[in-house]
């Protein structure tokens, strides 16, 4: 975990250089994937004898995925979703011979 914090600190130090920052963040994703694989392997190892505390590998997996998704979303932002169009009245005919106030005369 200390290594991950160091990587995040290094990534923020190069915030001004976007291509370098993207490269560093892509490296962080690769290291998170490696950490995920190592944790999956460690989860299948049975402890030697009874233990008082157990490491919650499921929670670690959830957190690693959340960080990985957050970085991936930053690296490839989604397009802005189109807004719902405003509903137009569409009925421009008026009854009567008087033009409305502020209307231009042709």
Secondary structure, DSSP 8 states (H G I E B T S, - for coil): -HHHHHHHHHHHHTTT-HHHHHHHHHHHHHHHHHHHHHHHHHHTS--SS--S----HHHHHHHHHHHHHHHHHHHT------------------SSSS--TT----
